[in-house]
Amino acid sequence: MFKVRYRKQNIDDIPELPEPAHSIELPKALAEAEHMLDTGSPEFNEKTETILSVLYETDTVPVRRCTLHGDKH
């Protein structure tokens, strides 16, 4: 077993983020996602993996051991 070490982020070291290059209203985004899912678009899976990676990295969505190991724990 291994331990995951997190380093504490100093709030003063966080760079200023640029303004978004593109924005979309939530209902329109959901409709586009539903369309991509219905048509079997590979872009949908790629975008989903990207978003989940960001959410896991920021601890917005916790990664549980059962998720990582197929419910063996």
N, C-alpha and C positions, 0 to 999 in steps of 0.2 A: 504494500500500500504506500502511497505517496501523499505528502502534504502539499497543498496549494498555498503558495505564499503570495499575498497581495501587498503591493507597496502603496502607501498612502499618498494620495495626490495632493500636492500643495496648490491651493486655489489660485495663488498668484502666478503659478507656472502654466496655467491653462491658456493656450493661445486664443485670441479673438477669432471667432468663426465668421467666415464671409456670409453675405446674404445668400439665401437659396437662389439657384439659377432657375428653378422651376417649382411651381407650387400647384396644387390641385385641391379642389374641394373634396371633402370626405365622401359624400354620396357618389360623385363622379369616379373617384378612385375605387370605391367598392364595386361599382358597375363594371369598370374596366377589369378589375381582378376577377370578377365572376365570369366575364366574357372570356378572358384568357384561360381560366380553369375549364370552362365548358368546351372550349375548342382544343384543349390539350396542348396549349402553348408551352414549349420548353422554357420560354422567357419567364413564365409564371414561377416555375420551380427555382430558377436562378434568383429571381427577386425575393422569393420567400426565404431562401437560404441566407441571402445577404441580410435581410431584415432580422431574421432570427439570430444570426451571428452578432449583430449589433446589440440586440436586446439581451443576449446572454452575457456579452462582454461588459455591459453597463449594469449588470445585476438587476435589470428590469424584469426579466423572466428567469427564475432560478433554474439551474441545471441540477436535477436530482440524480442521485446515484442510480435509481431504477430506470431513469431515462437513458442514461449512458450505458447501462449493462443489461438492457432488455428485461427489466423487472426481476432480476435474479437476486436482488437484495431487498 
